[in-house]
Amino acid sequence: MNETARKLMKRIDDASFAMDDVILYLDTHPDDRNALNYYRYVVALRKEAVKAYEASFGPLTIEDADDACTWSWLTERWPWEGEV
């Protein structure tokens, strides 16, 4: 994984963690407007990072694959075979 992909995955992971964390908080504090605004903020950050990642490196999940995607992972190098 190159440095750009690594940085984007870190942004996705960080935003995903923040989303999960604030969701747990909102379960017990559903009227906290600041927490709800923060949730919306991190959702937008994650969407932006996922969009940037997928534009450069392909879909992260099968749900994000479109009809134009191919199953080229069978012909490409695997992560344990060195730099992909």
C-alpha positions as CSV (number, residue, x, y, z in Angstrom):
1,M,0.0,0.0,0.0
2,N,1.5,3.3,-1.0
3,E,1.8,6.3,1.3
4,T,-1.3,8.1,-0.2
5,A,-3.5,5.0,0.3
6,R,-2.1,4.6,3.8
7,K,-3.0,8.2,4.7
8,L,-6.5,8.0,3.3
9,M,-7.1,4.7,5.1
10,K,-5.9,6.4,8.4
11,R,-8.4,9.2,7.8
12,I,-11.2,6.7,7.1
13,D,-10.3,4.7,10.2
14,D,-10.1,7.8,12.4
15,A,-13.5,9.1,11.2
16,S,-15.0,5.6,11.6
17,F,-13.8,5.4,15.2
18,A,-15.1,8.8,16.0
19,M,-18.5,7.9,14.4
20,D,-18.8,4.8,16.5
21,D,-17.7,6.6,19.6
22,V,-20.2,9.4,19.3
23,I,-23.0,7.0,18.4
24,L,-22.4,5.2,21.7
25,Y,-22.6,8.6,23.4
26,L,-25.8,9.6,21.6
27,D,-27.4,6.3,22.7
28,T,-27.4,7.7,26.3
29,H,-27.5,11.5,25.4
30,P,-29.9,11.7,22.5
31,D,-30.7,15.4,23.1
32,D,-27.1,16.6,22.9
33,R,-27.1,18.9,19.9
34,N,-23.3,19.3,20.0
35,A,-22.8,15.6,19.8
36,L,-25.2,15.3,17.0
37,N,-23.5,18.1,15.0
38,Y,-20.1,16.3,15.7
39,Y,-21.6,13.1,14.4
40,R,-22.7,14.8,11.2
41,Y,-19.2,16.4,10.9
42,V,-17.4,13.0,11.2
43,V,-19.8,11.3,8.8
44,A,-19.0,14.0,6.2
45,L,-15.2,13.6,6.8
46,R,-15.5,9.8,6.4
47,K,-17.5,10.1,3.2
48,E,-15.0,12.5,1.8
49,A,-12.1,10.2,2.6
50,V,-13.8,7.1,1.2
51,K,-14.6,9.0,-2.0
52,A,-11.0,10.1,-2.3
53,Y,-9.7,6.6,-1.6
54,E,-12.1,4.9,-4.1
55,A,-11.3,7.5,-6.8
56,S,-7.7,6.5,-6.7
57,F,-7.6,2.9,-5.5
58,G,-11.0,1.3,-6.1
59,P,-14.0,0.4,-3.9
60,L,-13.5,-0.5,-0.3
61,T,-16.6,-2.7,-0.1
62,I,-18.6,-4.8,-2.5
63,E,-21.5,-2.4,-2.0
64,D,-19.4,0.4,-3.5
65,A,-18.3,-1.5,-6.6
66,D,-20.1,-0.5,-9.7
67,D,-20.8,-2.5,-12.9
68,A,-17.5,-1.2,-14.4
69,C,-15.4,-2.8,-11.7
70,T,-13.6,-6.0,-12.6
71,W,-12.3,-8.8,-10.4
72,S,-8.6,-7.9,-11.1
73,W,-7.6,-8.8,-7.6
74,L,-7.0,-12.3,-8.8
75,T,-4.3,-11.2,-11.2
76,E,-2.6,-8.5,-9.1
77,R,0.0,-9.0,-6.4
78,W,-1.2,-9.9,-2.9
79,P,-0.2,-7.7,0.0
80,W,2.2,-10.3,1.4
81,E,4.0,-10.5,-2.0
82,G,5.4,-7.0,-1.6
83,E,4.4,-3.6,-2.7
84,V,1.0,-3.7,-4.4
